[in-house]
Amino acid sequence: MKRAQQSLWKSTLLVFFLISFFVGFFLPGQARVVREMKQTYQNQDPKDLIRVIKDLQQRKQNLSVEVTDVSQKVAQYLRSSDDTAAQVRQLEHETTVLMQRTGAVPLTGPGIRVTIREQSSGASPSMLADEDLLLLLNDLWASGAEVISLNGIRLTDSSSVYRAGLNVRVDGQVTQMPLVVEAIGDTENMFKGLQIPGGVLDLLNLRRIGAIVQNVNLLRISN
């Protein structure tokens, strides 16, 4: 009995340490993203800038609430004299979900793949704009994406993504067109979210930017 209690105590302390780590990791990242977005969108429409910043702030608030909730559960479990193995397993599950959302562990499941190509031929070649890319990613998050990658680079709620000349910068890494966006989550909802009339796919078509959407039975997105 004593050994079992010690095991539960160690498991709980480990979970508490992981949550403390992710709180410290995530919140400063959000402030960094807002600063980078402001620098990136100096020449963009103020309405687009306000929409992007409000979206990022809302994501920060939502995830901060989740982290606080789990932290409170840790404190409650530590104070409780009748901790059970079931409670610890539930806490570990919730911590795993947070780790997936912050990109700390790989995730496998069904999803969709969006391939984006610019038109380089003709007198006026097309070019993917920052707001086009952000609209696509935001639509995927809003439609139920659990995790998203861009050309193999995993994104989190605190990721910064923007054009840098002909390239695309993702959290300090540089990648090039064409772009392959993969998202794991509710495949049906994500597909419907992208197909909304007047949505991101229609916008890309007007800009002569090719976008091919595919359902994929099994995707793996690493950290």
N, C-alpha and C positions, 0 to 999 in steps of 0.2 A: 504493500500500500504506500509506504513511504517512497519507494522507488518510482511508482507511478505518479505520485504528486510532484516529485522532482522533475520527471520528464515533462509533465504538463507545464510546470513553471518555466522550464528552459524553452519549450516551444512558444509559450506566450511572450517571453522576453525577446525571442528572436523575431517574432511577428512585430512587436512594438518597435524594435530597432529598424526593421525594413520600412515600416510606415514613416518613422521619423526621417529616414534617409530620403524617401520620395517626396515628403513635404519640402525638405530643403532643396531637393533637386528641381521640383516642378515650379514652385512659386517664383524664384528669381528668373527662370526661363521665360515666364510670361511677360515680365517687365522688359526683358531683352527683346522679345518679339515685337512688342508695341513700339519700342524705340526704332527698331530696324524698319518696321512698316512705315513709320512716319518719314524716315529718310528716303525710303524707296518711292513713296507716293507724293513727293513734293510737287510734281508736275501733273498729278492726276486730278480728276474731278473731285472736289471736296466731298460730294455726296458718297462717292465710292469709298473714299478714305474713312469717312464716318461709319459707313456700314461695316467695313472690315474691322475697324477698331472695336466697335460695339460687339461684333461677333466674337472676337478674341477675348474681350472682357467677360462676356457671358460664359465662354468655355472655362475661363479661369475660375469664375465664381462657382460654376457647377461642380468642377472637379475638387475645388477647395472644400465645398460642403461635404462631398463624399469622403475626403480624407479626414475631415474633422469628425464625421460620424463614426468612422472606423476607429479613430484614435480614442473617442469617448467609450466605445465598446471595450477597447483594450483596458482602459482605466477601470471600467466597471468589472471586468473579469478579474483584474488583479485584486480588487477590493473584495470580491465575492469569496466566501469560504466554501462554496459548493461547486467550484468549477468542474465541468465535465469534459470528457474527451470530445463529445459532440459539439460543445461550444467552441473548443479550440479548433476543430476541423472547419466549422463555419467561418471562424475568423481567418483561418489560413486561406479559405476559398476566396473571401472578399479581398484579401491582400493580393492573391494571385491575379484577380481581375484588375486591380489597380496597377500591378506590375505590367500586365499586358497593355494597358492604356498608355503607360509611360514608356513603352518600348523596351522593357528590361528582359522579357522572355519572348521566344518565338511563338507564332500562332499559326495554326493550320485549319483550313475549312473551306467551304464553298464560297465563291465570290464572283466578281466581274473584273474584266480587263478592258481598259480603254486605251487605244493606240491613237496618238495625235501626231499628224504630219502637216507641216507647212507646205504651201505651194511655192516652190522656188522658181518656176518658169513664168514667162510672160513679162509684160512691161512693168507691172506692179505686183511683185511677189507678196504673198500674205505672210503675216507674222503674228504669232501668238502673243497676246498682251498679258501683263500681270493680272489684270482683273478677270480675264478669261480663265486663267489657270486657277485663281483663287475661287472663282464661282464654281468651277468643276469640283474642286476639293470640298468646298463648303456644302455643295449639294449632296455629295457622297456621305459626308459626316451626318448631315441632317436626315438622310434617307436610311440610316441604320448601319453604316460602316463601323466595324469594331476596330479595324486597323487598316492603314493605307500605306502603300509604298509607291515611290516615284523613281522609275529606272533603277529599281532594286534598293533604293534608299528609304528606310522606314520613317514614316512621319508620326509625330505625336501631336497632342493638342497645343504644344508650345513651339512647334516647328516654324521656321521662317522659309518661305518659298517665293522667289522672285526672279525676273529676267535680269541677266547681266550681259548686255550685248546680244550676241547670237546664242549664248549659253543660258543655262538655268542654274541658279544657286539654291542649294537645299541645306540649311543648317551648316553653312561654311563649305560644303562640298560642291563641286562644279560638275554638271552633267550637260548633255547636248540633246538636241532634237534628232530623231523623233522621240516623243515621250511615251512611256508605257506606264500607265497608272493601274495598279492592282489594289483591290479592296475586298477584304473578307467581312462577311456579315450577312444581313438579310438580302439575299440576291434579288428576290422579286421586288422588294421595296426600292432598292438602289436602282434597278433597271427602270422602274416606273418613274422614279424621281428625276432621272436624266432625260426621260422622254416627254416631260411636261411641255405642252405647246408654249413657245416663246421662251423656253428655258435655255440652258447652256448649249445643248446640241444645235438648236436652231440658230443661236448666236454664232457659234463656230462656223456653221454652214454659210451664214451671211458674210462672214469674213474670209470665206474660201479656205477654211482650215479643215482638213479631213479628220474625222473622229469615228473610229470603229469600236463598237461595244460588243463584247463577247461574254457569255456565261461560262464560267470555269468550275468544274465539279470539285476540284481540289487545288487550293493555293497554299503556299507556305511562305510566310513573311517573317524573316529573321530579325533579330534586334541589331 
